[in-house]
Amino acid sequence: MLIPNVESLGYALFLAINAAGVWGGVFPFLPLSFQTHEIVFWFFSAQTLSFSMSYVASCVGVYFFPGPTRSFLVRLTSAPYFLGWCCLIAAIYTPPFALALVIVGGAFLGLGSAGFYMLWQRLFASQDSDTGNRDLLVGTAWGAVLYFALYLIPHAVTAFLIPLVFLPLFGLSVMLSSRTINPDQPMFTDVPREHPRVYMRVLHDYWRSALCVGAVGFCAGIMRSVAVADPSIGIYVNVLSMAGMVMAALAVLWLWRFKGLRLSIASSYRVVFPFLVTSFLGLPLFYEEYARWLAAILYAVYSAAILLMMMQCAQVSRDRGINPVFIYGFFGAIVYTLHDIGFIGGTFVEYVSVINLAPLALVSIVALWALGIMHFVGTGGFSSALETMGPMGRPEAIELMALPAPASGPGAPTPAPAAGATSRAGATAAAASVAAATSATAGAPCDARGTDDAQAHGERPDSDAVTDRIAQQASRLRERYRLSARETEVMELIARGHSVARIAEMLVVSESTIRTHSKRIYTKLDIHKKQELVDLIESA
């Protein structure tokens, strides 16, 4: 399972080279005497801003002009990456122009790096889920191996090999791999402006996941500012970020080999959040050695989060039939912008004195405040805090019944009971009746929220809450034929007799996406007609 193919090996080489000049706090293959604080700071400032702005531009641009993303522009992407490395090498030999060349080189490398990530994301998303996820995970694992192998080459030679040898190799692998994909998939032929509702639904469904990864990126950006100020920390960051990637990739591959996995970015962040907060709390207490390890560990976690982000974006593109550059650009715009805010904010805070607080103490306070705000927003903000959660309200709420209006005189009629005074049993029965009616109307299983609510969000109720025979049999076929969650959803709706147009409306996707899912379902089940699908479900 760890044997690389052309796609995974090319991606691994790209990750290894990218780690040599884009991540961390130092350039491991350039002279240390060249890496002054001023040089490193301005390089990373230019690089990271160019990197994040490339994602913003891609997300917006592909919505209005999707045409250029229908082909793999490898040569156009390689040009800024090549020029960026040339500027870095030239800066070493021309000290009077070193700072200017480093800034220009950082901007070119940020642009080229973002472009290559877009190309790889489009490639993995265009493959079927098993192949795409495997190539991504295997490439990530081998990327760390190739990165450490670069240390076996003399440093003076490596800086020249990157633009002259390694860049053409992984650029060629993208070009060769792109010829094997189907350009007629909905994700490539899609015109976003023709169905903006689909894209708005995607943004609504996944902005919290992007914010979760962005919160980790914000923490990594803060520690990157610390790493830039201390090259010894940068070495830790480079090494452990690669180690974190390979550990995450190997763990997922190993678990995937024995059982099905359902990875949730939001749920993973809830597990990580207490550790993030606690780690920054210790930053002003344990000082330099602690800061080194914290920066390295946070970048390792950040690398694992980026891996999950790429898997999430590829799945969204397949399931919703939207352009992979759009969804990846949307995630990247949030994640890398928050990373930039952390990096620039951390750098600024280190030079500001507030009520005699040490710089690391101030960094810790700002980080804890920002994490708390992002957690509050990610969990729904004020709208979630003030909602009543249905006609019965929240179960833990204090209940005060509306007081009757004061009588105007002794003969005033007794006021009718307030609406809230209805008996709990009556309200429960009414709610049950509404839920039953909703289920009967939709012709599909429902949970306590009702099917219409789930359909409005482009989702089905939890698969554990199946309530009828068709849903149970579809679930069995999913396990037997290894269908994805979205393919199972489409299969069940087809079996219930819904048309392509109706299914597209219910799932908030385009009709061409539903047809593509249908073709994949028929291929996996080895059938050719709708009646064969119905018969197969009946016999499950």
N, C-alpha and C positions, 0 to 999 in steps of 0.2 A: 504493500500500500504506500510505501515511502519511495518507490522507484519513480524518479521524475521523468516527465515527457518534455517535449519542446516548450509547451506553454509554461509549465511549472518551473522548469530550469531557467527560462528567460526571465520570468518574474523574480526568481531567487537572485539572479545576477543583478537585476535592477535594484532590488532591496539592498543588496550588499553595497553597491556603488553609492546608492542614495544615502546610506548611513555614513558613508565616508565624508560627506560634505553638506548634508542638510539637517541631520538630527544632531542631538547632543550639544556639547559646548565647545568642542575642539575639532580640528581637522586632523585625524590620526595619521594622515599620510603627507602632511606638509610640515616644513621645519617649525619647531616650537619657537625659535627666535622670531619668526614672522608673525606669530599669533599673539600680538599685543592685545591688551584689553580694548583699545580703540578699534583695532582692525576687526576683532571677533564681534564686538557689539554692533558695529555698523553693517557688517556682513549679514548677521542674523536678523537685524531689523529690516534690511532690504529684502532678504530672502523670505522671511515669514509673512511680510505684508504682501509681497507679490504672489506668494503661494495662496493665501486666503482670498485675495481679490480675484484670482483666477477662477476659483470655485464660484464666487458670487457672479462673475461675468458669464460663466458657463451655464449656470442655472437660469439666469435671466435670458441670455442669448438663445439658448436652445428652445425656449418656449416660443419665441417670436421667429427664429430662423433655424428650424431643425435640419435643414438640408445638409449643411457641412458635416453633421455628425453621422450621416449615413455611410460614410467611408472612413477608413482608418488613415488619418493624416500623419503617418509616422515620420516622414521627412520634415514636415512643418514643425512637429513636436521636437524632433532631435536637434533642430537648429539652435534654439535658445539654450538647450542643455549643453551642447558642444561649446557655444560661445561663453557660457558661464564658467566652465572649467578652463577655457583658454584665458579668460580674464584673471582667474585665480593664479594660474601659473605665471602669467605675465607680471602680476603684482609682486611676485617674489623677486624678480630680476630688475624691476624698475621702482626702487624705493620712493622717488619723488611723486610717482603717480599711484602708489600702492593703495591709498585709501579710496580714490576715485574708482580704480579698477575693481576693488573689492565690492564696493557698493553696486556697481553695474553688474559684476559677476553674480552677486547675491540675487539681484532682481531677475537675471536670466535663468539662474538655477531654480528659483522658485517657480517661474513660469513653466520651464521645461519639465520639472518634477511633477507639477500638477497635471500637465498635459499627458505625461506617461501614465500617471495613476488613472486618469480618465480612460486611456486606451485599454489598460488592463481590466478596469472595471467593466467596460463594454464587452470585452472578450469573455470574461467569466459569466456575465449576465446572459450572454447570447447562447451559452451552452446549457444543456439540461442540468437540473439542480445537483444531481450526484457528481457529474463530471466537473462542473464549475466549482463546487465547494471543495472537491478533492484537489483540483489543480491549485486553488488558492491556498489551501492548508499545507499541501506538500511544498509549494513554492516558498511559503513563509518559513517552514522548517529548514529548508535547504538554504534560504537566504542568510540565516545566522551562520551556517557552516561555511558558506563562501566568504562571508565577511571576515571571520576569524582566519580563513585561509589566506586572505590578502596580506596578513601580517608576515607571511612567509616570503613575500616578495620585497626586495629592498625598497624603502620608502621613496628614494629619489626616482626610482623607475615607475612606481605605482601611479604617481601623479600624472605621468605622461600616458600610461597605458589606459587610464580611465576614458579619456576622450577619443583616443586613437584606436583602441582595440575593444574594450568592454562595451562602450556605448554602441558601436556598430553591431555587436553580437546580440544584445538584448533588443535593439531596434529591429534587427532582422527576424528575431523570433516572433515579435509582435506581427510583423508583416506576413510571415509564413502562416502563423496561426489564424490571422484574420481571413485568409482565403478559404478556410474550412467551415466558416459559419454561414448560416442562411440569412441573406440580406433582406428576405421578404417577411421576416417576423414582424408582428405588430409594433414591437418596441422601436424598430428602425423606420418603419413606414408611417408611424404615428405623426399626426399634425396636432400639436397640443391645443391650438386656438380653436379647433373644431369642436372640442368637448372640454371646456375649462372646468366643468363640474367634477370630472374625474380627477384632475390635477389638484383642485381645491380639497377634495376628499382625502387625497394622499397626504397633502400638507397637514390637514387636520389630524389624521391618524398617526403621523410619525414625528411631529415636531417634538414631542416629549422624549422620544428615544434619542433624537439628535441633541436635545438639551442635556440629557444624561451623559452622553459621550463628551459633549462640550464642557461639562463641569469638570470631568477628569482632565480634559485638555487645558482648561483654565489653571488647574493645580500644576500640571506639567509645565505650563508657560511660566508660572511664578518661579518654579524651581529651575527653569532654564535660565532665567535672569541671574539666579545665584550661581549657576554653573558657568555662565559667561564671565562672571567676575572672578572665578577661581578655576583655572584650567584643570586642576587635579580632580575637581568634581565632574568636569566634562568627560574625563576618561571613564569614570564610574558610569555616567549616563549612557555613553556609547555602548559599553560592554553589556550592561544589565538590560538595556532596552532590547538588544538583540536576543539576550538570554530569555527575557520575558516573552518575546514573540515565539521562539522555538518551543518553550514550555507550553504556552497556550495552544499552539498548533498541534503538538504531539498529544496533549491531553484530549483535545476534541477528536483527533483521529483515532486514538485508542478507545475512547468511549463509543464513538460512532461504529466501530467495528463490531461491537457486541450488542448494542441496543440503539433504538431510535432516540434522537435528542430533540428537545424543544428549548432552544436558547432564547432568552428574553433579555434585551438590553436594559429595559426598565427594571426588571426584577434583579438582574445582576448588580445594577447601580444601587438598589436599596440595600444589598448586602455589603457593598463596598463603602457606602456613604459614612457609616460610623467610623470606619478605619481612616477615611480621609480627614474627617473632622479631628479625630484624636491625634493623628500624625502631625497636623499643624499646631495643635495645642502644645506638643512637645518641642516645637522648633525653637522657641526662645529659651528653653530650659537646658538643652543639651549641646547647643552650639555646633561647632564646625564638623566634627566627625559625624554627628547625627545628620547634619544638613547634606553631607555627601551621600549617605545611604538613602536618605529620604528622596533626594533628587533622582537617584538611580532607580529606586523601587517605583516611584510615581511614573517615571517614563516607561518602565516595564509594564505597569498596569495600563498606561495610555496606549502602548503598542498593542496589547491584547484587545483593548476597546476598539481600536481602529480596525483590527481584524474582524471583530464581530460586526462593525459598521459596514464593512464591505460585503459581508455575507448577507446582512439585512437588506442593503440596497439592491443587491442582485436578485434576491427573492421578490422584493417589491416590484422590480422591473418585470420579472417573469409573470407574477401573479396578476398585476394590474395592467400589463401591456403598455407601460409608459417608457419614454426614452431613458435609458440608464444614465446618461449624462445629466439629465435634469434631477433625478432623485439623489444621485451621488453629489452633484453640485450643491443641492439644498442641504444635505447633511454636512458636507465639507464647509459650506459657507458659515454655518452655525458653529461647528466644532473648531475650525481653525481661526475664526474671528475671536472666539472666546480664548483660544490659546494665545493669540496676539495681545489681547487685553491683559491677560495674566503676565505675559512677558514684559510688555511696556510698563504696566502698572508696578510689577515687582522691581523693575529697574529704577523707576521714579521714586518709589517708596524707600529704597535703600539710601537715597541721598537726601531724604527729608527728615528733619528732626522735629518730633512732636512730643511735647511735655517730657523731654529727656528720655524717651523710649529708645531702646536699642533698635537698629534697623530690622533685625530678625523678628523682634517682638512686634513691630509695626506690620511687617509682612504677614505674620501669623494672624493678627487681628483683622486685617483687610481680607485675607483669604477666608477666614471663618465667617465673616459677614457676607461675603459674596456667595459662598457655598450655601449659607442659610437662605439667602434670597432666591437663588436658583432652585433650591429644593422646594421652597414655598410656591414658586411659580410652576414648577414641574408637577406638583401635586394638585394643581387646580387653582391656586391663588384665592382671591377673595370670593370668586364665583362659587368655588367648591365649598368654601367655609360657610357661606350664607345660604346655600341651597337647602331645601327642606327634605329632600330624599323621599318624595312621594307623598300621598295624601295622609299617611299616618305619621309623617315626620321622622326624625331620627329616633332610634330606640332609647338613646341615653338623654334625650331632651327633657327639660322641665316643662310640664304641660300646665298652661293656664287657660281655662275656658273663657270665652268672651262673656263679659258681664251683660245682663239684660239692661235695656234702657230704663231709666227711672220712670215710674208711673206718674202721669200727670194729675191724677186724682183718685179718690176712693173707688170710682167706678171704672177706672181704666182697665182695659182687657189685659189678661196675662200674656206677655210676649211669647212668641214661639221659641222653641229651643234653638240655640245656636247651631250652626252647621257642624262645628267641632264637637258638639255634644252627642252626636250619633254614637250608638254603641259600637264597641270595637268589633264585636262579632258581625254586626251589620256591615261595617266598612270592609271587613275582611271578605265577607261574602260577595259584596259588590266588586271588590278588586278581583276576586277569583272569576266572577262572571265576565268582566272585561277581558281578562287574560284568556279565558276560554274562547270568547268570541273572536279575539285577535288571532288565536291559533287556528280556529276553524276557517277564518277568512284567508289567512296566508297559506293554509295547506301545508305548514311546516312546523317542526317542533319549536317550542318557546320556553323561556325561563321566566323568572319573576319579573323581568323588565318588559317582556313581550317581544314578539318577533319583529314588529314594525320598528321598534327602537334599534334592534340589532341590525336590521336591514338598512336603516337610515345611516348607520355608521359603516356600511359596507362589510358587515361581519355576520357570522352565524353564531347562535348560542354555543356555549362550551360543548365540545364533543362528548364530555362525560355525562351530559344531561340529555342524552337522546331519549325521546319519548315515544317513538313509533317504530314499526318494523323496518320501513325503508331506510331510516337513519341507521339503525343497528346493522342492517345488511351492508349498507354502504361503508360503514366503519370496518366491517370484516374484510370487504374487498380492498380497502385501503391497505390493510396490513398484509394481505396476501400478495397484492400486485405492486406494493410500495408506491402508492399514489401520494402526491403532496396534499396538504390540507386544502388548498384552493381547488385542485383537481377533484378531490372528493366532494367538495361543496358543489361544483358544477355538475358532476355526475349525479348527485342526489337530486338536484333541481331538474335535470333532464329527465330522470326517471319519474319525477312527479308530474311531468307533462308540460313544463314551462317552455315557451319558445326562446330562441336565441335573444330576441329583442327584450323579452321580459327578464331573462336572467341578467343581461347586461344592465338593465335598469335597476334590478334588485341589488346587484353587487357593485354598482357605480363604476363600470368599466365600459370600454367600447365593445361593439358587437364583434369586431375582428379578433379581439382578445378572447372572447368566449369561443369563437370558432377554432382558434389555435389550441385552446385548452381541450376542446372536444377531440381534435385530431390526436393530441398526445394521449388522451384517455383511451381512445379506440386502439391506438398503437400498443399501449401497455397491456390492455385487456385482450388484444388480438381479436378484435371484432370489427365489423364494418358498418353496421346499421344500428339505429336507435332501438329497434325491437330486440336485437341481440343483447343490447345493454340491459334492457328491462328484464329479459329472461335470465341473464346472468345474476342480476340483483335478486330476482325471485328465488333462484336456486342457491344463493349464498348461505 
